[in-house]
Amino acid sequence: MMWDKALPCATMTDLAILHCRQLVTLAGPPGPRSGPAMRSLAIIDDGALHVRDGRVVAAGTRREIEPALPAGTEIVDAGGRIVLPGFIDAHTHPVFAGNRAGEFERRVEGATYAEIAASGGGIRATVRLTREASAGSLLATARRYQDWFLAGGTTTIEAKSGYGLSADAEIKILQTIRLLHADARLRYVPTFLGAHEVPDEYRGRADDYVDLVVNEMLPRVVRENLAEYCDIFCEINVFHVKQTRAILLAARALGLGLRLHADQFSADYGSLLAAELHAATADHLEASTPAALAALHAAGVQPVLLPASVYHLGGTRYPAARRMIDLGMPVVLATDFNPGSSPTASMPMVLSLAATQLKMTAAESITAATINAAHSLRRGGEIGSLEPGKLADFAIHDCEDYRELPYFFGRDSTHAVYLAGRCVYRRHA
């Protein structure tokens, strides 16, 4: 069951956003965009947006929209700024305790991600801190991160668990995600990632931990309606293909959608399984070969690319975005926000990395971070573009041209953010 229906709607009055230098609507045919269609943003110059009861009534030029507004419409002057659909960040890990700044320094000094993990660091270090943290402290910290997402113009995130690795701790994280969603400032799409790593108490007994995930964690998560998807970190030294298949099949039998951390470090390790099971997404794909990409494309699996994690880990092997786009794959971009490999909630920064490292145009990257991301979360009919009938989730950016978003890197240009037509963030001068 999707949680969005539980969100309160906007006020019952009409709202209009006027004087948009560019209203980037992403209007177009239904379904995710691929190939040349990823460059079509359906931009309206001197645009205006009419919203009623939290949904878009009409998008057009100011001269078309303004005269038709009913009396009493609340007017927001965009001041010649650009307006975009809210970014949809389709891969995040937003609930955890502490950080791993010390490990970051170790990597700067030459230690590898694998070496740090083998010494007890990495994901397991965050797990220990998160297990010890109270539910209240986790919620308070995650609310601080909520502001970080909003500051970048993001309105929806896919939110994974994965830093509990026990039934009670994973449930604590997913319950925190549900409370965050209830705040109605940012939309959360919950994903169970109980198989993120093998916890300390199961070291050397990974199969026993898989049994725990399948027989105890997954049924409880579904019974309490705490997740829409199941995800797994599929790597040779984490969960191998046979273990991953067992968990994903159990999740699918319980009605969960499937997502997969695939090919981050090992060539075609996870991607072929994602294709076999027709998962919704395969995420990372830094090490994927052309054969794996062809298999994913044939199976209709959307690639979710996470260039910020490559950047933060000091890597040089980025996913082959251009090959994917040339194949006709509906590429998605996401932050991978987490304390270890990608501590950023900024989609504009990801757009910049997509330009410089993945060679994606600004239009392609915006498509990947809005309408394509919405479809990867089964929400393409509700969010991801500014079209009549859709939820009025949008951001006003302090730019004159959408191409400035990846160009001025390291700067979140968001002026204000609206969720279902209600202002949930405004940058202080």
C-alpha positions in Angstrom: 0.0 0.0 0.0 1.3 3.4 -0.9 1.5 6.0 1.9 0.8 9.1 -0.3 -2.9 8.9 0.3 -2.3 9.6 4.0 -0.7 12.9 3.3 -2.8 16.0 4.0 -3.8 18.0 1.0 -3.1 21.6 0.4 -5.5 24.3 1.4 -8.8 24.3 -0.5 -8.1 27.6 -2.2 -6.7 28.3 -5.6 -3.0 29.1 -6.0 -1.1 30.5 -8.9 2.6 30.8 -9.6 3.2 33.7 -12.0 6.3 35.3 -13.7 8.2 32.1 -14.2 11.1 32.9 -16.5 11.0 29.2 -17.4 8.2 26.8 -16.3 9.8 23.4 -16.8 6.8 21.1 -17.0 8.2 17.8 -18.3 4.8 17.3 -20.0 4.7 14.5 -22.4 3.5 11.0 -23.2 2.8 8.6 -20.3 5.7 6.4 -19.2 9.4 7.0 -18.5 11.4 8.8 -21.1 14.3 7.3 -23.0 16.6 8.2 -25.9 16.0 11.6 -27.5 12.8 12.1 -25.4 15.0 12.6 -22.3 16.0 16.0 -23.8 12.4 17.3 -24.1 11.5 19.3 -21.0 8.3 21.0 -22.4 9.5 24.4 -21.2 7.1 27.4 -21.1 8.7 30.8 -21.2 7.1 33.5 -19.0 5.1 30.6 -17.6 2.4 30.3 -15.0 0.9 27.4 -12.9 -2.6 27.2 -11.6 -3.1 24.8 -8.6 -6.3 23.8 -6.8 -6.7 21.5 -3.9 -3.0 20.5 -4.2 -3.1 19.5 -7.8 -2.2 21.2 -11.1 -5.2 22.7 -12.9 -3.3 24.2 -15.8 0.2 25.2 -16.9 0.8 27.7 -19.6 2.0 31.2 -20.4 1.2 34.0 -17.9 -1.1 35.6 -20.5 -3.0 32.4 -20.8 -3.3 31.5 -17.1 -3.6 34.8 -15.3 -6.9 36.1 -16.9 -8.7 32.8 -16.2 -7.8 32.7 -12.4 -10.9 32.8 -10.1 -11.3 35.6 -7.6 -9.5 35.0 -4.4 -6.6 33.0 -6.0 -3.5 33.2 -3.9 -0.7 34.6 -6.1 3.0 33.7 -5.7 5.3 35.8 -7.8 8.2 33.7 -8.9 10.1 36.9 -9.7 11.6 35.7 -13.0 13.0 32.5 -11.5 12.6 29.1 -13.0 10.1 26.5 -11.7 10.7 22.8 -11.9 8.9 19.7 -10.7 10.3 18.7 -7.3 13.3 16.3 -7.7 12.6 12.7 -6.9 15.6 11.1 -5.2 15.1 7.4 -5.9 17.9 6.0 -3.8 18.6 7.2 -0.3 19.5 5.9 3.2 18.1 8.7 5.4 17.9 7.2 8.9 21.1 6.5 10.8 23.1 7.6 13.8 26.5 9.2 13.8 28.7 9.7 10.7 31.8 8.2 9.2 34.0 11.3 8.8 36.9 9.4 10.4 36.7 6.7 7.8 36.6 9.4 5.1 39.9 10.6 6.4 41.3 7.1 6.4 40.4 6.8 2.7 42.1 10.1 2.0 45.2 8.5 3.6 45.0 5.5 1.3 42.7 2.9 3.0 40.2 1.3 0.7 36.4 0.9 1.2 36.9 -2.9 1.5 39.8 -2.6 4.0 37.8 -0.3 6.2 34.8 -2.7 6.1 37.0 -5.7 6.9 38.3 -4.0 10.0 34.8 -3.5 11.4 34.1 -0.2 9.8 31.8 0.7 7.0 28.1 -0.2 7.2 28.6 -2.3 10.4 30.0 0.7 12.2 26.9 2.7 11.5 24.7 -0.3 12.4 26.3 -0.4 15.9 25.6 3.3 16.4 22.0 3.1 15.0 21.1 0.2 17.2 22.1 2.1 20.3 20.3 5.3 19.3 16.8 5.9 20.6 13.9 6.2 18.2 13.5 9.9 19.2 17.1 10.7 18.4 16.9 9.0 15.0 13.8 11.0 14.2 15.4 14.3 15.2 18.5 13.6 13.2 16.5 12.5 10.1 14.4 15.6 10.3 17.6 17.7 10.0 18.5 15.8 6.9 14.9 16.4 5.6 15.8 20.1 5.4 18.9 19.2 3.4 16.8 17.4 0.8 14.3 20.3 0.6 17.1 22.8 0.2 18.1 21.1 -3.0 14.6 21.2 -4.4 13.7 17.5 -3.6 10.1 16.7 -2.8 10.1 12.8 -2.8 12.8 10.3 -1.7 13.0 6.6 -1.7 14.0 5.8 1.8 15.8 2.6 2.7 16.4 1.0 6.1 19.5 -1.1 6.4 21.4 0.3 9.4 19.6 -2.0 11.9 20.2 -5.5 10.7 18.1 -7.1 13.4 14.3 -7.4 13.3 13.7 -4.8 16.1 16.3 -2.3 14.8 15.0 -2.5 11.2 11.5 -2.0 12.3 12.6 1.0 14.4 14.1 2.6 11.2 11.1 1.9 9.1 8.7 3.3 11.7 10.9 6.4 11.8 10.5 6.7 8.0 6.7 6.5 8.5 6.8 9.3 11.0 8.9 11.4 8.7 6.4 10.9 5.9 3.6 11.9 8.3 5.3 15.3 8.7 4.0 16.1 5.2 7.1 18.1 4.3 8.8 15.5 2.1 7.3 12.4 0.5 9.0 9.1 1.6 8.7 5.8 -0.3 9.9 3.1 2.1 12.2 0.3 1.2 13.3 -2.6 3.4 17.1 -3.2 3.1 17.6 -5.7 5.9 20.2 -7.4 3.7 22.5 -4.4 3.6 25.4 -6.2 5.2 25.9 -9.3 7.5 25.8 -8.0 11.1 28.6 -8.7 13.6 26.7 -11.5 15.4 26.3 -13.4 12.1 29.8 -13.1 10.7 30.6 -16.4 9.1 27.0 -17.4 9.2 25.5 -15.4 6.3 23.1 -18.1 5.3 21.6 -18.1 8.9 21.2 -14.3 8.6 19.4 -14.8 5.2 17.0 -17.2 6.9 16.3 -14.5 9.6 15.6 -11.9 6.9 13.3 -14.3 5.0 11.4 -16.0 7.9 11.2 -13.2 10.5 12.0 -9.7 9.1 10.2 -9.7 5.8 6.9 -11.1 7.2 6.9 -8.6 10.0 7.7 -5.7 7.7 4.8 -6.6 5.4 2.4 -7.3 8.3 3.0 -3.8 9.7 2.8 -2.2 6.2 6.2 -0.6 6.6 7.7 -1.0 3.1 6.8 -1.0 -0.6 10.1 -2.4 -1.8 12.8 -4.8 -0.8 16.4 -4.1 -1.7 19.7 -6.1 -1.2 23.4 -5.2 -1.5 24.4 -8.0 -3.9 28.2 -8.3 -4.0 30.6 -11.2 -3.9 31.8 -10.4 -0.3 28.4 -9.3 1.0 25.3 -11.3 -0.3 26.0 -13.6 -3.2 23.5 -14.3 -6.0 21.9 -17.4 -4.5 21.3 -15.6 -1.2 20.0 -12.5 -3.0 17.6 -14.5 -5.1 16.2 -16.3 -2.0 15.4 -13.0 -0.3 14.0 -11.3 -3.4 11.7 -14.2 -4.2 10.4 -14.2 -0.7 9.9 -10.4 -0.8 8.0 -10.7 -4.1 5.8 -13.5 -2.8 4.8 -11.1 0.0 3.9 -8.4 -2.4 6.9 -6.1 -2.3 8.5 -4.6 -5.3 12.2 -5.4 -6.0 15.2 -3.1 -6.2 18.8 -4.2 -6.1 22.3 -2.7 -5.4 24.1 -4.2 -8.4 27.5 -4.2 -10.0 28.9 -1.5 -7.7 32.3 -3.2 -7.5 32.0 -6.6 -9.4 31.2 -6.9 -13.1 27.6 -8.1 -13.8 27.2 -9.2 -10.2 23.6 -8.5 -9.4 22.5 -6.9 -12.7 21.8 -10.2 -14.4 19.7 -11.3 -11.4 17.8 -8.0 -11.5 17.0 -8.8 -15.2 16.0 -12.3 -14.4 13.5 -11.2 -11.8 12.3 -8.1 -13.7 13.2 -5.9 -10.7 11.9 -2.3 -10.8 15.5 -1.0 -10.6 19.1 -2.0 -10.6 21.2 0.7 -8.8 24.8 1.6 -9.1 26.0 -0.3 -12.2 29.5 1.1 -12.2 31.0 -2.3 -13.2 28.3 -3.4 -15.6 29.4 -4.8 -19.0 27.5 -4.0 -22.2 25.9 -7.5 -22.0 24.5 -6.8 -18.6 23.1 -3.5 -19.7 21.4 -5.2 -22.7 19.9 -7.8 -20.4 18.5 -5.0 -18.1 17.1 -3.1 -21.0 15.4 -6.2 -22.4 13.9 -7.0 -19.0 12.5 -3.4 -18.5 14.7 -2.7 -15.5 15.4 1.0 -14.9 19.0 1.9 -14.1 19.5 4.2 -11.0 22.8 5.9 -11.3 24.7 7.2 -8.2 27.6 9.3 -9.4 28.1 11.0 -6.0 29.1 7.7 -4.4 31.8 7.2 -7.0 33.0 10.8 -6.4 33.0 10.5 -2.6 34.9 7.2 -2.6 37.5 8.7 -4.8 36.7 6.3 -7.7 37.1 6.8 -11.4 34.8 4.2 -12.8 31.4 5.8 -13.4 28.4 4.0 -14.8 28.1 4.1 -18.6 25.2 6.5 -18.8 25.6 7.4 -22.5 25.6 3.7 -23.5 22.4 3.3 -21.4 20.7 6.3 -23.1 21.8 5.1 -26.5 20.2 1.7 -25.8 17.0 3.4 -24.9 17.1 2.8 -21.1 15.1 5.3 -19.0 17.9 6.4 -16.8 17.4 7.6 -13.2 19.7 9.8 -11.1 19.8 9.7 -7.3 22.0 10.9 -4.5 22.6 7.6 -2.6 22.5 9.8 0.6 24.2 7.8 3.3 26.9 8.3 6.0 29.6 6.2 4.3 29.8 6.5 0.5 27.7 9.5 -0.4 26.9 12.0 2.4 25.0 14.5 0.2 21.3 15.2 -0.2 21.9 17.6 -3.1 20.3 16.7 -6.4 21.8 19.7 -8.1 25.3 18.4 -7.2 24.3 15.1 -8.7 23.2 16.8 -11.9 26.6 18.5 -12.1 28.4 15.1 -11.7 26.1 13.7 -14.3 27.3 16.4 -16.7 31.0 16.2 -16.0 31.4 12.5 -15.4 28.5 10.8 -17.1 28.3 13.2 -20.1 24.6 13.7 -19.7 23.0 17.0 -20.8 21.2 19.2 -18.4 17.9 18.2 -19.9 18.7 14.5 -19.7 19.7 14.8 -16.1 16.6 16.7 -15.1 14.4 14.1 -16.8 16.3 11.4 -14.9 15.8 13.1 -11.6 12.0 13.8 -12.1 9.7 11.9 -14.4 11.9 8.9 -14.8 12.5 8.6 -11.1 8.8 8.9 -10.5 8.1 5.9 -12.7 10.8 3.9 -11.0 8.8 4.3 -7.8 5.4 3.5 -9.5 4.3 7.2 -9.1 4.6 8.5 -12.7 0.9 9.2 -12.8 1.0 11.4 -9.7 4.4 13.3 -9.6 7.5 14.0 -11.7 5.9 16.5 -14.1 3.7 19.6 -13.9 0.6 18.5 -15.8 -3.1 18.9 -15.1 -4.3 16.4 -12.5 -0.9 15.7 -11.0 0.2 16.7 -7.5 1.6 20.2 -7.4 5.1 19.2 -6.1 7.5 21.9 -7.4 10.5 24.1 -6.6 11.2 27.6 -7.5 15.0 28.0 -8.3 16.9 31.2 -8.2 18.1 30.8 -11.8 17.4 32.3 -15.2 17.9 29.1 -17.1 17.5 25.4 -16.2 21.0 24.7 -17.4 22.4 26.7 -14.5 21.5 23.9 -12.1 24.4 21.6 -13.1 26.6 24.6 -14.2 26.9 26.3 -10.8 28.0 23.2 -8.9 28.1 23.1 -5.1 25.3 25.6 -4.9 21.7 24.7 -4.0 19.7 27.4 -5.8 16.3 26.6 -4.3 14.2 29.6 -3.4 11.1 27.8 -2.2 9.6 24.3 -2.3 5.9 23.3 -2.5 4.4 19.9 -1.7 0.8 19.5 -3.0 0.6 23.2 -3.5 1.7 24.0 0.1 5.0 25.8 0.8 7.2 23.5 2.9 10.5 25.2 2.5 11.7 28.8 1.9 15.3 29.9 1.8 16.0 32.6 4.3 17.7 35.7 2.8 
